[in-house]
Amino acid sequence: MTDVRRGLIIVNTGPGKGKTTAAMGTALRAVGQGMRVLMLQFLKGSWHYGELDAVKAFGDKFVMKQMGRGFVKVGTEKPDPQDVKMVEEAWAEADTAIQSGDWDLVILDEINYAISYGMLDAARVVQALKRKPELVHVILTGRNAHPTIVEVADTVTEMRQVKHAYERGVMAQRGIEY
């Protein structure tokens, strides 16, 4: 095999825990190699997560932005127009960041949810991924990755839940789940 350097498109999806955590592990590795990382969290916004404080230690090498309000109502209801507007704003920033080449790795946290909830068109995301600068890496997280996103990706990992402490009544633990 030849040593080909190019930006990868990575998808962390599936019903199990660890999609965002895996993306953050990759981000930590990237920063350790001198790369610049931007993580845009499409839906998160109302809770304070430990990682928000942790990335501050990296200065401008690892920037994380919460772009949403938190939990989004889905199902039979249409998404709240305010949430859709915030996803649109997050996508505009994400597309600009990816195309700018200012970042070596751009993480689009929970973007798969935004797409599967009908808040963002998968075709727009695929188009942006296809025209990204050659050396920019992009990670997309969230359940239910759209088939067209999976198709364009270089690496796709599906997290599968075997069991979870919550099923036994154990609430989310600080430092582990948030």
N, C-alpha and C positions, 0 to 999 in steps of 0.2 A: 504494500500500500504506500502511496505517496503521502507526504505530509502536507495536506491541503488546509489552509487557514481560511475560515469563513465563519460568518455569524450564523448561529443555529437558531432555529425556531423550536422551542421546547414546550410541550403541553403537559401539565400535571392535572389530571382529572380523576373522576371516580367518586364513589360514595364514602370512601374511607378518609380517616384523618391524615393530615400531613402534606396537603398540596401546597399551602402557603409556606409551611415549615421547610419543605424541600427547596422551594424557590429561594428562601432566605439563606439556606445552607449554601446554595450555589452563589448567591450574592456575596456571602462572606468569603468564599473561596476566590471570587473575582476580585474583590477589594484587596485580598491578600496578594494577588498578582498585579496590583497597581492599576486595576481597571476602575472606571467610574460607573456607578450603578444608580438608576432611578427606579423606584418602586411606586407605582400609582395604584392605590387601592380603590377600586371602582365603587364599591358599595359601603365599605366600612367608614365609620365616621362618628358614631355616637358613643362608643366605648373607648376607654384608654387601654391600649395594648402595650405590654412590656417592650416590644420591639421598637416602639416609637421613641422611647428613651434610649435604648441600646444603640440605635444607629446614629444618634447625635455625636457619639464618640468618634465617628468616622468623618465628621465635617462634611465637606462637599464631595467626598468620595462615594458616599452612600446616602442618598436623599430619599425619604419616604413621605408620601403625601396621601392623606385620607381625602377622598373626593366625594364621598356620599354622606348620607345621614344615618346609616346603620341598617337595621333590618328593613327589608322591602317586602310589602304585602304582594303575594302572588296567588295564583290559583284561578278561581272564577272571576276575581276582580282584575281590572286592568291596572297596571302599575300607576302609582300616583304621578301626575304630570311633573311635579317638582323633582321626583326621583329620576324621571326620564330626562329632564333638563340637566340634572347634575351628571348623569351618565354621558350625555352629549358633550358637556363641557370637559369631562374627564377624557373622553375619546379625542376631542380636538387637541388637548394637551398631549395625550399619548402619541397621536399621529405626528404632531410637530416634533416631539422628543425623538421618536424613532428616526424620522427622516433627517433630523439635524446632524446626526453623527456625533453629537456632543457627548453621548453616553455610549459606553461599551456594552452595557446590559440594561435592557428596559424590561421590568417585570410588570405585567398587567394583571394584578391580583384581582380575582373574582370576575374577570371579564367574561368568562364562560357563562356565569349566572346572568349577567346583563344581556347576553345574546339569547340565552334560552328563555328568559323572561320576556323577550320581544322588545327590549329597551334599546337595542343596538343591532344593526343589520350585519350579519356575519360576512356578507360580500364586501362591505367597506373595510372590514378588518383584514380579510384575505388580500384585497387589493393593496393595502398598505404594507402588509408583510411581503408581498411579492416585489415591491419597489424599494424596500429598505436598503440602506447602504450595505455593502458586501460584508463588512466586519462587525456589524451590530448584531448582538444576540438578543432574542426576545423570548421571555417565558410568559405563558398564559396559564392562569390557574382557574379552578372552579369546576364543579360538577357539570356533567352533560355537555362536554365539548362538542361543538357543532361538527358534523362530518366534513365540511369543507375546511375547517380549521385543522382537523386531524390529518386530512389529506395533504395540506401544504406544509405541515410540521415535519421536522427532521427526526425528532424524538418525542414519543408520547408514552407517558407512564400513567397507568390507571391504579389509583389507590383503592384497595378493597378492604372493607371493614370485616374483621374476623370477630371481634367483640370490642365493646367500649364500656368504660367504667360507668358512664351515664346510665346504661341499661340496668345497673345495680343500684341506682340512686345516688351515685357520687357526682356531685356538681363539678363544673369546670374549675380546674385548679390554677391559681395564679402562678405564672412562670412556666406553665406547661401548655395550657390552652389559650392563654391571653397574657 
